[in-house]
Amino acid sequence: MRRYNRIKAVLADKQKSSKWLAEEVGRSRATVSRWCSNHVQPPLEVLYEVADALEVDVRELLVPNKK
C-alpha cells in the first residue's frame, strides 16, 4: 500500500494522540485511525483542518512525490 500522508508521524512528533485529533477536527476516532494507517485519505479541506490543529504547514502532512 502506498503512503500518501504523514499524519501518524506528525502526531507522534507533536506528542498528540489520534483521539485528540479526532476531537479537534470533529471526526470519529475510527476515521482518524484510517487516515493514520493510510487506508483512507482525508479530503483536502480536512487536511487543512488537521494542519491547523497540529500547527504545521499542510505540506508536512504529505509524503513528497519526488525526492
Residue, then its C-alpha position, 0 to 999 in steps of 0.5 A: m500500500r502506498r503512503y500518501n500522508r504523514i499524519k501518524a508521524v506528525l502526531a507522534d512528533k507533536q506528542k498528540s494522540s489520534k483521539w485528540l485529533a479526532e476531537e479537534v477536527g470533529r471526526s470519529r476516532a475510527t476515521v482518524s485511525r484510517w487516515c493514520s494507517n493510510h487506508v483512507q485519505p482525508p479530503l483536502e479541506v480536512l487536511y487543512e483542518v488537521a494542519d491547523a490543529l497540529e500547527v504545521d504547514v499542510r505540506e508536512l502532512l504529505v509524503p513528497n512525490k519526488k525526492 
